[in-house]
């Protein structure tokens, strides 16, 4: 089955629910609890649930993004449970650890400890919502917009969370399906969402946004892009506008375990790729393809593709200082990885790169029938004795925790651990240094940044947590 584009300009959205998905199973973690400060409170801190447990009355958290063994059925384990044989991540919060690996060309620096102190943080709960999967913001608006997997977008700021969009009738959340991503156009008056529809297919849709943050629906909403999904998992879901003003869309390989149809390396397929489009209507089509996309004019290749060889790039981000593209790509059975594409010439991060899947999982050879030629290795990997589903990730810039400046902060859904990865060098000389454990959080689904550079960890159990100085 091949990925297809539905180029529809029909007014409104006519997409609806989908089904469940694969999820890690096993015994629940009994890792350390997290002390947080209740929103707006000056009283004693409150304590969130230990990783692997659901607070009383909460719904099941989101599934680990794309970490299914080949051939496994949809699991019913408690959110954030560790698969058999996996352990909670090591290291007390704030301590450096040496597990994990870096690409051979980016060997860990033995002098990194002298470059900066180990960062440390506290967690402040700013809100609790239902199974958050993403967070976005727009210039000139103090609000934070949180995506709930079930289909709502809620605005945080100036009181209780306010629902600004509800597409729950268009998606039936479960496993890795549901409402998965949100991005605002640079102008701030248009929003784009990424969700799975009634048939389980990926839909990117556009909504005008009013000054108060309310999304306009009905005839003013439109479908920009639809991509057929062959299996229930590895849907990607991330959306970001890059420094060049174009919309980047992270697409998983379509699932099924092991990239069974080798889609990730096939340039005719949109699955297993980073896509780049101009979402504005043009030439009678619902979007246009930038002329400098690497496969434009290549026979048999999809021109929307920006980079190839990704398994499930659940979350990705652009370094707000350099424009480098950072991708947290969920692994198969053994390794999780962090990929980085340094920006060259200001706007070229990732152009035409092959990130390796499924010729490689991490740095280990995987499918021998997929050519390894041109592989861009990850900057950092870690094995499944520490976690099983990476929830990236953003490079800290200008936020309230000064010691985090320049570090890449990410988490693992299964382990419930938030880490900071020291980044050394610049441009093509980027490398990974120390990794420091910052905190333990129940079922972290994403680490994202806010307008002022503050970092937020989203917990599938509900809390939206801000990283603050200790």
Secondary structure by P-SEA (a helix, b strand, c coil): cbbbbbccccccccbbbbbbbbbbbccccccbbbbbbccccccccccccccccccccccccccccccccccccccccccccccccccccccccccccccccccccccccccccccccbbbbbbbbcccccccccccccccccbbbbbbccbbbbbbcccccccccccccccccccccccccccccccccbbbbbbbccccbbbbbbbbbcccccccccccbbbcbbbbbccccccccccccccccbbbbbbccccccccccccccccccccccbbbbccccccccccccccccccccccccccccccccccccccccccccccbbbbbccccccccbbbbbbbcccccccccccccccccccccccccccccccccccccccccccccccccccccccccccccccccccccccccbbbbbbbccccccbbbcbbbbccccccccccccccccbbbbbbccccbbbbccc
